[in-house]
Amino acid sequence: MKVLINGETKEFQDNINLLELLKVEDVAQPDMVSVQLNDTFVTKDDYSSIVLKEGDTINFLYFMGGGA
Amino acid sequence: MIKIPQNVYEMMVEHAKRDLPNEACGYLAGKHKEVHYAICMTNTDASCEHFSFDPQEQFDAFKQTQKEGLQLIGVYHSHPQTPARPSEEDIVLAYDPRISYVIISLCAQEPDMKSFIIQNKTVEKEEIQIIVTQKETAL
């Protein structure tokens, strides 16, 4: 199954969920990324229940913050 | 080493000064460690000691740079009253190992800008090369 992830087409196993995909993408702490699936924000609680489909577009960006 | 055009450097410093007393923050768009331009972001913390990006603005910036064939290769933020080194909070919250973390300190008379790579909470200083850009001159 091919999906577009952060602008790059990649192949993943069928029925992979969003949480599994983030782990494959070396996201160590999925809670610290914001995800858009087909341009819609995904709630973190739903990462493991959303099964990806052929042609989906997934963008994820790390939380950015810090202090002084 | 990260390369920053002089006009982008000046814009980042100007942004840091403009947002005083709060921390300023933004993305650096470019390719292969060469910054093309800076994207000012809203500091949703509106604080002199903390910053956070707005996720919607993050995706807007990401999509803009993607359209241009560029990437978000760095993040910058200011330290209004402390040196240009990653704070403990900066290190703990540095989740993206792929990017440069640039800090602009305004605690001295002259602005001080430094860049770091932070991977697995380990900080490595990165050289900044300022690329001199030609300024238009009046004839």
N, CA and C atoms of all chains as a GROMACS GRO file, in nm:
protein
  621
    1MET      N    1   0.084  -0.119   0.000
    1MET     CA    2   0.000   0.000   0.000
    1MET      C    3   0.088   0.125   0.000
    2LYS      N    4   0.059   0.218  -0.091
    2LYS     CA    5   0.140   0.340  -0.098
    2LYS      C    6   0.065   0.458  -0.034
    3VAL      N    7   0.138   0.532   0.047
    3VAL     CA    8   0.081   0.654   0.104
    3VAL      C    9   0.184   0.766   0.087
    4LEU      N   10   0.136   0.888   0.092
    4LEU     CA   11   0.225   1.004   0.082
    4LEU      C   12   0.251   1.054   0.223
    5ILE      N   13   0.374   1.044   0.267
    5ILE     CA   14   0.404   1.085   0.404
    5ILE      C   15   0.509   1.195   0.403
    6ASN      N   16   0.471   1.308   0.457
    6ASN     CA   17   0.556   1.429   0.456
    6ASN      C   18   0.614   1.455   0.317
    7GLY      N   19   0.528   1.441   0.217
    7GLY     CA   20   0.567   1.474   0.081
    7GLY      C   21   0.638   1.365   0.005
    8GLU      N   22   0.657   1.251   0.069
    8GLU     CA   23   0.732   1.142   0.006
    8GLU      C   24   0.642   1.018  -0.004
    9THR      N   25   0.636   0.959  -0.122
    9THR     CA   26   0.556   0.838  -0.138
    9THR      C   27   0.633   0.720  -0.081
   10LYS      N   28   0.565   0.648   0.008
   10LYS     CA   29   0.631   0.531   0.070
   10LYS      C   30   0.534   0.414   0.071
   11GLU      N   31   0.591   0.296   0.076
   11GLU     CA   32   0.510   0.175   0.075
   11GLU      C   33   0.507   0.115   0.216
   12PHE      N   34   0.391   0.081   0.262
   12PHE     CA   35   0.373   0.020   0.394
   12PHE      C   36   0.285  -0.103   0.379
   13GLN      N   37   0.288  -0.185   0.484
   13GLN     CA   38   0.202  -0.304   0.483
   13GLN      C   39   0.056  -0.260   0.490
   14ASP      N   40  -0.032  -0.341   0.435
   14ASP     CA   41  -0.175  -0.310   0.441
   14ASP      C   42  -0.221  -0.310   0.586
   15ASN      N   43  -0.326  -0.235   0.612
   15ASN     CA   44  -0.390  -0.230   0.744
   15ASN      C   45  -0.301  -0.172   0.855
   16ILE      N   46  -0.199  -0.099   0.817
   16ILE     CA   47  -0.116  -0.036   0.920
   16ILE      C   48  -0.193   0.081   0.979
   17ASN      N   49  -0.185   0.096   1.110
   17ASN     CA   50  -0.254   0.212   1.169
   17ASN      C   51  -0.156   0.327   1.186
   18LEU      N   52  -0.210   0.441   1.221
   18LEU     CA   53  -0.130   0.563   1.226
   18LEU      C   54  -0.018   0.554   1.330
   19LEU      N   55  -0.048   0.495   1.443
   19LEU     CA   56   0.055   0.482   1.547
   19LEU      C   57   0.170   0.392   1.500
   20GLU      N   58   0.135   0.284   1.434
   20GLU     CA   59   0.239   0.193   1.382
   20GLU      C   60   0.323   0.263   1.276
   21LEU      N   61   0.256   0.343   1.193
   21LEU     CA   62   0.328   0.415   1.089
   21LEU      C   63   0.428   0.514   1.149
   22LEU      N   64   0.387   0.583   1.254
   22LEU     CA   65   0.478   0.679   1.318
   22LEU      C   66   0.600   0.606   1.375
   23LYS      N   67   0.578   0.488   1.429
   23LYS     CA   68   0.691   0.412   1.483
   23LYS      C   69   0.786   0.368   1.372
   24VAL      N   70   0.728   0.326   1.259
   24VAL     CA   71   0.811   0.288   1.144
   24VAL      C   72   0.893   0.409   1.096
   25GLU      N   73   0.834   0.526   1.111
   25GLU     CA   74   0.903   0.649   1.070
   25GLU      C   75   0.998   0.702   1.178
   26ASP      N   76   1.029   0.617   1.276
   26ASP     CA   77   1.125   0.652   1.382
   26ASP      C   78   1.080   0.766   1.471
   27VAL      N   79   0.951   0.782   1.486
   27VAL     CA   80   0.901   0.881   1.582
   27VAL      C   81   0.900   0.815   1.720
   28ALA      N   82   0.995   0.853   1.802
   28ALA     CA   83   1.011   0.786   1.932
   28ALA      C   84   0.896   0.819   2.027
   29GLN      N   85   0.844   0.940   2.017
   29GLN     CA   86   0.736   0.981   2.106
   29GLN      C   87   0.619   1.035   2.024
   30PRO      N   88   0.531   0.945   1.982
   30PRO     CA   89   0.418   0.987   1.897
   30PRO      C   90   0.331   1.095   1.961
   31ASP      N   91   0.332   1.101   2.094
   31ASP     CA   92   0.252   1.205   2.160
   31ASP      C   93   0.305   1.346   2.129
   32MET      N   94   0.429   1.354   2.083
   32MET     CA   95   0.489   1.484   2.061
   32MET      C   96   0.489   1.526   1.914
   33VAL      N   97   0.406   1.464   1.835
   33VAL     CA   98   0.388   1.510   1.697
   33VAL      C   99   0.242   1.546   1.673
   34SER      N  100   0.222   1.644   1.587
   34SER     CA  101   0.088   1.674   1.537
   34SER      C  102   0.076   1.606   1.402
   35VAL      N  103  -0.041   1.548   1.378
   35VAL     CA  104  -0.060   1.473   1.254
   35VAL      C  105  -0.182   1.525   1.179
   36GLN      N  106  -0.164   1.542   1.049
   36GLN     CA  107  -0.278   1.568   0.962
   36GLN      C  108  -0.291   1.450   0.865
   37LEU      N  109  -0.411   1.395   0.860
   37LEU     CA  110  -0.443   1.290   0.765
   37LEU      C  111  -0.536   1.350   0.661
   38ASN      N  112  -0.490   1.355   0.538
   38ASN     CA  113  -0.567   1.417   0.430
   38ASN      C  114  -0.614   1.556   0.470
   39ASP      N  115  -0.520   1.633   0.524
   39ASP     CA  116  -0.538   1.774   0.563
   39ASP      C  117  -0.629   1.796   0.683
   40THR      N  118  -0.661   1.692   0.756
   40THR     CA  119  -0.742   1.706   0.877
   40THR      C  120  -0.662   1.661   0.998
   41PHE      N  121  -0.663   1.746   1.102
   41PHE     CA  122  -0.590   1.708   1.224
   41PHE      C  123  -0.647   1.580   1.283
   42VAL      N  124  -0.558   1.497   1.335
   42VAL     CA  125  -0.599   1.373   1.401
   42VAL      C  126  -0.572   1.386   1.550
   43THR      N  127  -0.670   1.351   1.631
   43THR     CA  128  -0.651   1.353   1.776
   43THR      C  129  -0.556   1.240   1.816
   44LYS      N  130  -0.468   1.270   1.910
   44LYS     CA  131  -0.368   1.170   1.950
   44LYS      C  132  -0.432   1.038   1.996
   45ASP      N  133  -0.545   1.049   2.062
   45ASP     CA  134  -0.613   0.928   2.110
   45ASP      C  135  -0.656   0.836   1.996
   46ASP      N  136  -0.664   0.892   1.876
   46ASP     CA  137  -0.713   0.812   1.762
   46ASP      C  138  -0.601   0.750   1.679
   47TYR      N  139  -0.475   0.778   1.714
   47TYR     CA  140  -0.364   0.729   1.632
   47TYR      C  141  -0.369   0.577   1.610
   48SER      N  142  -0.403   0.504   1.716
   48SER     CA  143  -0.398   0.358   1.704
   48SER      C  144  -0.523   0.299   1.638
   49SER      N  145  -0.628   0.378   1.629
   49SER     CA  146  -0.752   0.323   1.572
   49SER      C  147  -0.773   0.360   1.425
   50ILE      N  148  -0.690   0.450   1.376
   50ILE     CA  149  -0.706   0.491   1.236
   50ILE      C  150  -0.619   0.402   1.146
   51VAL      N  151  -0.684   0.325   1.063
   51VAL     CA  152  -0.614   0.237   0.970
   51VAL      C  153  -0.600   0.311   0.837
   52LEU      N  154  -0.479   0.313   0.786
   52LEU     CA  155  -0.453   0.391   0.665
   52LEU      C  156  -0.497   0.317   0.540
   53LYS      N  157  -0.527   0.399   0.439
   53LYS     CA  158  -0.573   0.344   0.312
   53LYS      C  159  -0.476   0.386   0.201
   54GLU      N  160  -0.479   0.309   0.095
   54GLU     CA  161  -0.399   0.341  -0.024
   54GLU      C  162  -0.426   0.487  -0.066
   55GLY      N  163  -0.319   0.560  -0.087
   55GLY     CA  164  -0.333   0.697  -0.138
   55GLY      C  165  -0.353   0.802  -0.031
   56ASP      N  166  -0.358   0.762   0.096
   56ASP     CA  167  -0.372   0.862   0.202
   56ASP      C  168  -0.251   0.955   0.203
   57THR      N  169  -0.277   1.079   0.247
   57THR     CA  170  -0.170   1.176   0.266
   57THR      C  171  -0.155   1.202   0.416
   58ILE      N  172  -0.037   1.173   0.468
   58ILE     CA  173  -0.011   1.193   0.611
   58ILE      C  174   0.104   1.291   0.625
   59ASN      N  175   0.081   1.395   0.701
   59ASN     CA  176   0.190   1.485   0.736
   59ASN      C  177   0.202   1.486   0.888
   60PHE      N  178   0.323   1.477   0.936
   60PHE     CA  179   0.342   1.490   1.080
   60PHE      C  180   0.456   1.586   1.110
   61LEU      N  181   0.437   1.666   1.213
   61LEU     CA  182   0.537   1.764   1.254
   61LEU      C  183   0.557   1.755   1.403
   62TYR      N  184   0.680   1.766   1.445
   62TYR     CA  185   0.712   1.758   1.588
   62TYR      C  186   0.665   1.883   1.661
   63PHE      N  187   0.624   1.864   1.784
   63PHE     CA  188   0.598   1.978   1.872
   63PHE      C  189   0.724   2.062   1.878
   64MET      N  190   0.708   2.192   1.869
   64MET     CA  191   0.822   2.282   1.880
   64MET      C  192   0.801   2.376   1.996
   65GLY      N  193   0.890   2.368   2.090
   65GLY     CA  194   0.882   2.457   2.204
   65GLY      C  195   1.010   2.451   2.283
   66GLY      N  196   1.021   2.539   2.379
   66GLY     CA  197   1.141   2.541   2.461
   66GLY      C  198   1.133   2.651   2.564
   67GLY      N  199   1.246   2.676   2.623
   67GLY     CA  200   1.249   2.777   2.727
   67GLY      C  201   1.377   2.857   2.720
   68ALA      N  202   1.405   2.928   2.823
   68ALA     CA  203   1.525   3.012   2.826
   68ALA      C  204   1.618   2.963   2.935
   69MET      N  205   2.750   2.227   0.950
   69MET     CA  206   2.745   2.373   0.937
   69MET      C  207   2.614   2.415   0.868
   70ILE      N  208   2.555   2.520   0.920
   70ILE     CA  209   2.434   2.573   0.857
   70ILE      C  210   2.467   2.710   0.797
   71LYS      N  211   2.420   2.732   0.675
   71LYS     CA  212   2.449   2.857   0.606
   71LYS      C  213   2.325   2.946   0.610
   72ILE      N  214   2.345   3.067   0.658
   72ILE     CA  215   2.233   3.161   0.671
   72ILE      C  216   2.268   3.289   0.596
   73PRO      N  217   2.186   3.326   0.497
   73PRO     CA  218   2.212   3.453   0.428
   73PRO      C  219   2.207   3.570   0.526
   74GLN      N  220   2.288   3.670   0.500
   74GLN     CA  221   2.297   3.784   0.592
   74GLN      C  222   2.161   3.852   0.612
   75ASN      N  223   2.085   3.864   0.502
   75ASN     CA  224   1.956   3.932   0.518
   75ASN      C  225   1.860   3.851   0.604
   76VAL      N  226   1.872   3.719   0.599
   76VAL     CA  227   1.788   3.633   0.684
   76VAL      C  228   1.834   3.645   0.829
   77TYR      N  229   1.965   3.647   0.848
   77TYR     CA  230   2.021   3.666   0.983
   77TYR      C  231   1.967   3.796   1.043
   78GLU      N  232   1.972   3.902   0.964
   78GLU     CA  233   1.926   4.033   1.014
   78GLU      C  234   1.776   4.031   1.044
   79MET      N  235   1.702   3.960   0.961
   79MET     CA  236   1.558   3.951   0.983
   79MET      C  237   1.526   3.874   1.112
   80MET      N  238   1.604   3.769   1.138
   80MET     CA  239   1.583   3.690   1.261
   80MET      C  240   1.613   3.774   1.385
   81VAL      N  241   1.722   3.851   1.378
   81VAL     CA  242   1.756   3.936   1.492
   81VAL      C  243   1.649   4.043   1.512
   82GLU      N  244   1.603   4.100   1.402
   82GLU     CA  245   1.498   4.201   1.408
   82GLU      C  246   1.370   4.142   1.470
   83HIS      N  247   1.338   4.020   1.431
   83HIS     CA  248   1.220   3.952   1.487
   83HIS      C  249   1.238   3.934   1.638
   84ALA      N  250   1.357   3.892   1.678
   84ALA     CA  251   1.384   3.871   1.821
   84ALA      C  252   1.367   4.002   1.899
   85LYS      N  253   1.415   4.112   1.842
   85LYS     CA  254   1.404   4.242   1.910
   85LYS      C  255   1.259   4.292   1.912
   86ARG      N  256   1.191   4.267   1.802
   86ARG     CA  257   1.052   4.316   1.789
   86ARG      C  258   0.961   4.250   1.893
   87ASP      N  259   0.988   4.124   1.922
   87ASP     CA  260   0.899   4.050   2.012
   87ASP      C  261   0.936   4.065   2.160
   88LEU      N  262   1.039   4.144   2.188
   88LEU     CA  263   1.072   4.168   2.329
   88LEU      C  264   0.953   4.228   2.403
   89PRO      N  265   0.928   4.196   2.527
   89PRO     CA  266   1.015   4.118   2.615
   89PRO      C  267   1.000   3.967   2.598
   90ASN      N  268   0.912   3.925   2.506
   90ASN     CA  269   0.887   3.781   2.492
   90ASN      C  270   0.989   3.714   2.401
   91GLU      N  271   0.992   3.584   2.407
   91GLU     CA  272   1.074   3.507   2.315
   91GLU      C  273   1.009   3.509   2.177
   92ALA      N  274   1.091   3.522   2.074
   92ALA     CA  275   1.044   3.510   1.936
   92ALA      C  276   1.081   3.370   1.887
   93CYS      N  277   1.007   3.323   1.787
   93CYS     CA  278   1.038   3.189   1.736
   93CYS      C  279   0.999   3.179   1.589
   94GLY      N  280   1.060   3.084   1.520
   94GLY     CA  281   1.027   3.066   1.380
   94GLY      C  282   1.096   2.946   1.320
   95TYR      N  283   1.060   2.918   1.197
   95TYR     CA  284   1.122   2.810   1.121
   95TYR      C  285   1.227   2.868   1.026
   96LEU      N  286   1.320   2.784   0.984
   96LEU     CA  287   1.414   2.818   0.879
   96LEU      C  288   1.386   2.724   0.762
   97ALA      N  289   1.354   2.783   0.648
   97ALA     CA  290   1.324   2.704   0.529
   97ALA      C  291   1.446   2.702   0.439
   98GLY      N  292   1.474   2.586   0.383
   98GLY     CA  293   1.590   2.576   0.295
   98GLY      C  294   1.610   2.436   0.245
   99LYS      N  295   1.732   2.408   0.211
   99LYS     CA  296   1.766   2.279   0.154
   99LYS      C  297   1.912   2.249   0.184
  100HIS      N  298   1.940   2.126   0.219
  100HIS     CA  299   2.080   2.083   0.239
  100HIS      C  300   2.158   2.180   0.326
  101LYS      N  301   2.103   2.217   0.438
  101LYS     CA  302   2.173   2.302   0.536
  101LYS      C  303   2.194   2.446   0.486
  102GLU      N  304   2.127   2.483   0.378
  102GLU     CA  305   2.135   2.621   0.332
  102GLU      C  306   1.999   2.686   0.350
  103VAL      N  307   1.996   2.784   0.438
  103VAL     CA  308   1.870   2.853   0.467
  103VAL      C  309   1.835   2.946   0.350
  104HIS      N  310   1.710   2.939   0.307
  104HIS     CA  311   1.663   3.033   0.203
  104HIS      C  312   1.590   3.150   0.267
  105TYR      N  313   1.506   3.118   0.365
  105TYR     CA  314   1.438   3.228   0.435
  105TYR      C  315   1.387   3.179   0.570
  106ALA      N  316   1.351   3.278   0.653
  106ALA     CA  317   1.297   3.248   0.786
  106ALA      C  318   1.146   3.272   0.784
  107ILE      N  319   1.076   3.193   0.862
  107ILE     CA  320   0.931   3.208   0.874
  107ILE      C  321   0.900   3.244   1.020
  108CYS      N  322   0.854   3.366   1.041
  108CYS     CA  323   0.817   3.407   1.178
  108CYS      C  324   0.694   3.328   1.221
  109MET      N  325   0.701   3.272   1.340
  109MET     CA  326   0.587   3.197   1.394
  109MET      C  327   0.536   3.268   1.519
  110THR      N  328   0.411   3.241   1.552
  110THR     CA  329   0.354   3.297   1.675
  110THR      C  330   0.405   3.216   1.794
  111ASN      N  331   0.453   3.286   1.895
  111ASN     CA  332   0.486   3.220   2.021
  111ASN      C  333   0.356   3.211   2.101
  112THR      N  334   0.294   3.096   2.098
  112THR     CA  335   0.163   3.084   2.163
  112THR      C  336   0.174   3.095   2.316
  113ASP      N  337   0.296   3.081   2.369
  113ASP     CA  338   0.314   3.100   2.513
  113ASP      C  339   0.320   3.248   2.549
  114ALA      N  340   0.352   3.332   2.449
  114ALA     CA  341   0.366   3.477   2.475
  114ALA      C  342   0.441   3.502   2.605
  115SER      N  343   0.559   3.445   2.614
  115SER     CA  344   0.636   3.448   2.740
  115SER      C  345   0.780   3.490   2.713
  116CYS      N  346   0.842   3.546   2.815
  116CYS     CA  347   0.983   3.582   2.804
  116CYS      C  348   1.074   3.464   2.837
  117GLU      N  349   1.012   3.351   2.879
  117GLU     CA  350   1.094   3.236   2.920
  117GLU      C  351   1.058   3.107   2.846
  118HIS      N  352   0.953   3.110   2.767
  118HIS     CA  353   0.910   2.989   2.697
  118HIS      C  354   0.860   3.024   2.557
  119PHE      N  355   0.861   2.923   2.471
  119PHE     CA  356   0.794   2.939   2.342
  119PHE      C  357   0.732   2.807   2.300
  120SER      N  358   0.623   2.817   2.227
  120SER     CA  359   0.561   2.701   2.162
  120SER      C  360   0.506   2.748   2.028
  121PHE      N  361   0.515   2.660   1.929
  121PHE     CA  362   0.456   2.689   1.799
  121PHE      C  363   0.308   2.654   1.799
  122ASP      N  364   0.236   2.719   1.710
  122ASP     CA  365   0.096   2.686   1.687
  122ASP      C  366   0.091   2.576   1.580
  123PRO      N  367   0.030   2.460   1.609
  123PRO     CA  368   0.033   2.349   1.512
  123PRO      C  369  -0.023   2.385   1.374
  124GLN      N  370  -0.129   2.464   1.370
  124GLN     CA  371  -0.184   2.500   1.238
  124GLN      C  372  -0.082   2.581   1.159
  125GLU      N  373  -0.016   2.676   1.227
  125GLU     CA  374   0.087   2.755   1.159
  125GLU      C  375   0.202   2.666   1.114
  126GLN      N  376   0.232   2.563   1.194
  126GLN     CA  377   0.340   2.470   1.156
  126GLN      C  378   0.307   2.403   1.023
  127PHE      N  379   0.182   2.355   1.012
  127PHE     CA  380   0.145   2.285   0.888
  127PHE      C  381   0.138   2.383   0.770
  128ASP      N  382   0.094   2.506   0.797
  128ASP     CA  383   0.092   2.606   0.689
  128ASP      C  384   0.235   2.629   0.638
  129ALA      N  385   0.330   2.642   0.731
  129ALA     CA  386   0.470   2.664   0.692
  129ALA      C  387   0.524   2.543   0.617
  130PHE      N  388   0.490   2.425   0.667
  130PHE     CA  389   0.537   2.301   0.604
  130PHE      C  390   0.488   2.292   0.460
  131LYS      N  391   0.359   2.321   0.440
  131LYS     CA  392   0.302   2.308   0.305
  131LYS      C  393   0.358   2.415   0.211
  132GLN      N  394   0.379   2.534   0.266
  132GLN     CA  395   0.437   2.641   0.185
  132GLN      C  396   0.575   2.602   0.134
  133THR      N  397   0.658   2.551   0.224
  133THR     CA  398   0.795   2.515   0.184
  133THR      C  399   0.795   2.394   0.090
  134GLN      N  400   0.702   2.303   0.114
  134GLN     CA  401   0.692   2.186   0.025
  134GLN      C  402   0.662   2.228  -0.118
  135LYS      N  403   0.569   2.323  -0.132
  135LYS     CA  404   0.533   2.371  -0.266
  135LYS      C  405   0.653   2.429  -0.338
  136GLU      N  406   0.744   2.487  -0.259
  136GLU     CA  407   0.861   2.552  -0.317
  136GLU      C  408   0.980   2.457  -0.333
  137GLY      N  409   0.957   2.332  -0.299
  137GLY     CA  410   1.066   2.234  -0.310
  137GLY      C  411   1.168   2.248  -0.198
  138LEU      N  412   1.128   2.315  -0.090
  138LEU     CA  413   1.219   2.335   0.023
  138LEU      C  414   1.172   2.252   0.141
  139GLN      N  415   1.252   2.257   0.247
  139GLN     CA  416   1.219   2.183   0.369
  139GLN      C  417   1.236   2.275   0.489
  140LEU      N  418   1.175   2.234   0.599
  140LEU     CA  419   1.196   2.305   0.725
  140LEU      C  420   1.323   2.246   0.787
  141ILE      N  421   1.433   2.319   0.772
  141ILE     CA  422   1.562   2.262   0.812
  141ILE      C  423   1.608   2.314   0.948
  142GLY      N  424   1.536   2.409   1.002
  142GLY     CA  425   1.576   2.461   1.132
  142GLY      C  426   1.464   2.532   1.204
  143VAL      N  427   1.486   2.549   1.333
  143VAL     CA  428   1.395   2.625   1.418
  143VAL      C  429   1.480   2.728   1.490
  144TYR      N  430   1.429   2.848   1.501
  144TYR     CA  431   1.502   2.947   1.582
  144TYR      C  432   1.412   3.002   1.690
  145HIS      N  433   1.475   3.041   1.800
  145HIS     CA  434   1.402   3.115   1.902
  145HIS      C  435   1.501   3.204   1.975
  146SER      N  436   1.446   3.302   2.043
  146SER     CA  437   1.532   3.399   2.111
  146SER      C  438   1.538   3.372   2.261
  147HIS      N  439   1.647   3.412   2.318
  147HIS     CA  440   1.663   3.414   2.463
  147HIS      C  441   1.683   3.561   2.501
  148PRO      N  442   1.577   3.628   2.542
  148PRO     CA  443   1.589   3.772   2.570
  148PRO      C  444   1.689   3.804   2.680
  149GLN      N  445   1.700   3.716   2.779
  149GLN     CA  446   1.782   3.752   2.895
  149GLN      C  447   1.887   3.648   2.932
  150THR      N  448   1.902   3.546   2.848
  150THR     CA  449   1.999   3.440   2.880
  150THR      C  450   2.087   3.412   2.758
  151PRO      N  451   2.200   3.346   2.778
  151PRO     CA  452   2.294   3.323   2.667
  151PRO      C  453   2.236   3.232   2.558
  152ALA      N  454   2.309   3.230   2.446
  152ALA     CA  455   2.268   3.149   2.330
  152ALA      C  456   2.315   3.006   2.348
  153ARG      N  457   2.254   2.938   2.442
  153ARG     CA  458   2.281   2.795   2.462
  153ARG      C  459   2.148   2.730   2.497
  154PRO      N  460   2.132   2.603   2.458
  154PRO     CA  461   2.003   2.538   2.484
  154PRO      C  462   1.980   2.524   2.635
  155SER      N  463   1.864   2.566   2.679
  155SER     CA  464   1.827   2.548   2.820
  155SER      C  465   1.788   2.401   2.840
  156GLU      N  466   1.771   2.363   2.963
  156GLU     CA  467   1.725   2.225   2.991
  156GLU      C  468   1.594   2.198   2.920
  157GLU      N  469   1.505   2.296   2.923
  157GLU     CA  470   1.375   2.280   2.857
  157GLU      C  471   1.392   2.267   2.706
  158ASP      N  472   1.484   2.347   2.650
  158ASP     CA  473   1.511   2.337   2.505
  158ASP      C  474   1.555   2.195   2.469
  159ILE      N  475   1.639   2.138   2.553
  159ILE     CA  476   1.693   2.004   2.523
  159ILE      C  477   1.585   1.897   2.538
  160VAL      N  478   1.509   1.908   2.645
  160VAL     CA  479   1.403   1.808   2.670
  160VAL      C  480   1.298   1.811   2.557
  161LEU      N  481   1.272   1.932   2.506
  161LEU     CA  482   1.165   1.946   2.406
  161LEU      C  483   1.217   1.940   2.262
  162ALA      N  484   1.343   1.908   2.246
  162ALA     CA  485   1.399   1.898   2.109
  162ALA      C  486   1.371   1.758   2.055
  163TYR      N  487   1.253   1.739   2.003
  163TYR     CA  488   1.212   1.606   1.959
  163TYR      C  489   1.256   1.573   1.816
  164ASP      N  490   1.282   1.676   1.737
  164ASP     CA  491   1.314   1.650   1.596
  164ASP      C  492   1.466   1.642   1.578
  165PRO      N  493   1.519   1.523   1.556
  165PRO     CA  494   1.665   1.509   1.547
  165PRO      C  495   1.722   1.556   1.414
  166ARG      N  496   1.634   1.590   1.318
  166ARG     CA  497   1.681   1.618   1.183
  166ARG      C  498   1.715   1.765   1.160
  167ILE      N  499   1.679   1.851   1.254
  167ILE     CA  500   1.688   1.994   1.224
  167ILE      C  501   1.792   2.065   1.310
  168SER      N  502   1.822   2.188   1.269
  168SER     CA  503   1.911   2.274   1.346
  168SER      C  504   1.828   2.357   1.443
  169TYR      N  505   1.879   2.369   1.564
  169TYR     CA  506   1.813   2.453   1.664
  169TYR      C  507   1.898   2.579   1.683
  170VAL      N  508   1.847   2.690   1.633
  170VAL     CA  509   1.922   2.816   1.637
  170VAL      C  510   1.867   2.903   1.750
  171ILE      N  511   1.958   2.958   1.829
  171ILE     CA  512   1.919   3.043   1.942
  171ILE      C  513   1.982   3.181   1.924
  172ILE      N  514   1.900   3.283   1.942
  172ILE     CA  515   1.948   3.421   1.933
  172ILE      C  516   1.940   3.481   2.073
  173SER      N  517   2.054   3.514   2.128
  173SER     CA  518   2.055   3.576   2.261
  173SER      C  519   2.062   3.727   2.247
  174LEU      N  520   1.980   3.793   2.328
  174LEU     CA  521   1.982   3.940   2.331
  174LEU      C  522   2.027   3.991   2.468
  175CYS      N  523   2.093   3.903   2.544
  175CYS     CA  524   2.127   3.944   2.681
  175CYS      C  525   2.248   4.035   2.686
  176ALA      N  526   2.327   4.038   2.582
  176ALA     CA  527   2.442   4.128   2.578
  176ALA      C  528   2.411   4.246   2.486
  177GLN      N  529   2.508   4.333   2.474
  177GLN     CA  530   2.484   4.451   2.390
  177GLN      C  531   2.463   4.413   2.243
  178GLU      N  532   2.543   4.316   2.198
  178GLU     CA  533   2.530   4.270   2.060
  178GLU      C  534   2.457   4.136   2.058
  179PRO      N  535   2.368   4.115   1.962
  179PRO     CA  536   2.300   3.985   1.951
  179PRO      C  537   2.402   3.873   1.927
  180ASP      N  538   2.372   3.758   1.983
  180ASP     CA  539   2.460   3.642   1.966
  180ASP      C  540   2.374   3.526   1.914
  181MET      N  541   2.414   3.471   1.799
  181MET     CA  542   2.337   3.362   1.739
  181MET      C  543   2.423   3.237   1.734
  182LYS      N  544   2.367   3.127   1.784
  182LYS     CA  545   2.439   3.000   1.778
  182LYS      C  546   2.342   2.891   1.733
  183SER      N  547   2.398   2.786   1.674
  183SER     CA  548   2.315   2.676   1.625
  183SER      C  549   2.360   2.544   1.689
  184PHE      N  550   2.262   2.457   1.708
  184PHE     CA  551   2.290   2.329   1.774
  184PHE      C  552   2.212   2.216   1.705
  185ILE      N  553   2.270   2.099   1.709
  185ILE     CA  554   2.198   1.977   1.674
  185ILE      C  555   2.171   1.906   1.806
  186ILE      N  556   2.048   1.866   1.828
  186ILE     CA  557   2.012   1.800   1.954
  186ILE      C  558   1.948   1.666   1.921
  187GLN      N  559   2.019   1.561   1.954
  187GLN     CA  560   1.970   1.425   1.926
  187GLN      C  561   1.977   1.343   2.053
  188ASN      N  562   1.865   1.283   2.090
  188ASN     CA  563   1.860   1.201   2.212
  188ASN      C  564   1.914   1.277   2.333
  189LYS      N  565   1.876   1.403   2.341
  189LYS     CA  566   1.913   1.491   2.454
  189LYS      C  567   2.062   1.525   2.456
  190THR      N  568   2.133   1.491   2.350
  190THR     CA  569   2.274   1.527   2.340
  190THR      C  570   2.289   1.648   2.249
  191VAL      N  571   2.361   1.748   2.300
  191VAL     CA  572   2.373   1.874   2.227
  191VAL      C  573   2.508   1.883   2.160
  192GLU      N  574   2.505   1.918   2.033
  192GLU     CA  575   2.630   1.938   1.959
  192GLU      C  576   2.623   2.075   1.892
  193LYS      N  577   2.724   2.156   1.915
  193LYS     CA  578   2.726   2.288   1.854
  193LYS      C  579   2.750   2.275   1.704
  194GLU      N  580   2.684   2.361   1.630
  194GLU     CA  581   2.694   2.358   1.483
  194GLU      C  582   2.741   2.497   1.438
  195GLU      N  583   2.838   2.498   1.351
  195GLU     CA  584   2.888   2.626   1.302
  195GLU      C  585   2.784   2.696   1.215
  196ILE      N  586   2.777   2.827   1.230
  196ILE     CA  587   2.691   2.906   1.141
  196ILE      C  588   2.780   2.984   1.046
  197GLN      N  589   2.750   2.971   0.918
  197GLN     CA  590   2.820   3.054   0.819
  197GLN      C  591   2.721   3.158   0.766
  198ILE      N  592   2.753   3.282   0.787
  198ILE     CA  593   2.668   3.390   0.737
  198ILE      C  594   2.709   3.418   0.592
  199ILE      N  595   2.614   3.405   0.503
  199ILE     CA  596   2.642   3.428   0.362
  199ILE      C  597   2.612   3.574   0.331
  200VAL      N  598   2.714   3.645   0.289
  200VAL     CA  599   2.696   3.788   0.260
  200VAL      C  600   2.612   3.804   0.135
  201THR      N  601   2.507   3.882   0.150
  201THR     CA  602   2.418   3.905   0.036
  201THR      C  603   2.441   4.046  -0.016
  202GLN      N  604   2.429   4.061  -0.146
  202GLN     CA  605   2.451   4.193  -0.205
  202GLN      C  606   2.331   4.280  -0.174
  203LYS      N  607   2.360   4.401  -0.132
  203LYS     CA  608   2.253   4.497  -0.108
  203LYS      C  609   2.242   4.588  -0.229
  204GLU      N  610   2.120   4.630  -0.257
  204GLU     CA  611   2.101   4.722  -0.369
  204GLU      C  612   2.165   4.856  -0.334
  205THR      N  613   2.232   4.911  -0.428
  205THR     CA  614   2.292   5.044  -0.403
  205THR      C  615   2.231   5.146  -0.497
  206ALA      N  616   2.215   5.264  -0.446
  206ALA     CA  617   2.157   5.371  -0.530
  206ALA      C  618   2.262   5.421  -0.629
  207LEU      N  619   2.222   5.443  -0.750
  207LEU     CA  620   2.315   5.492  -0.852
  207LEU      C  621   2.324   5.645  -0.845
   0.00000   0.00000   0.00000
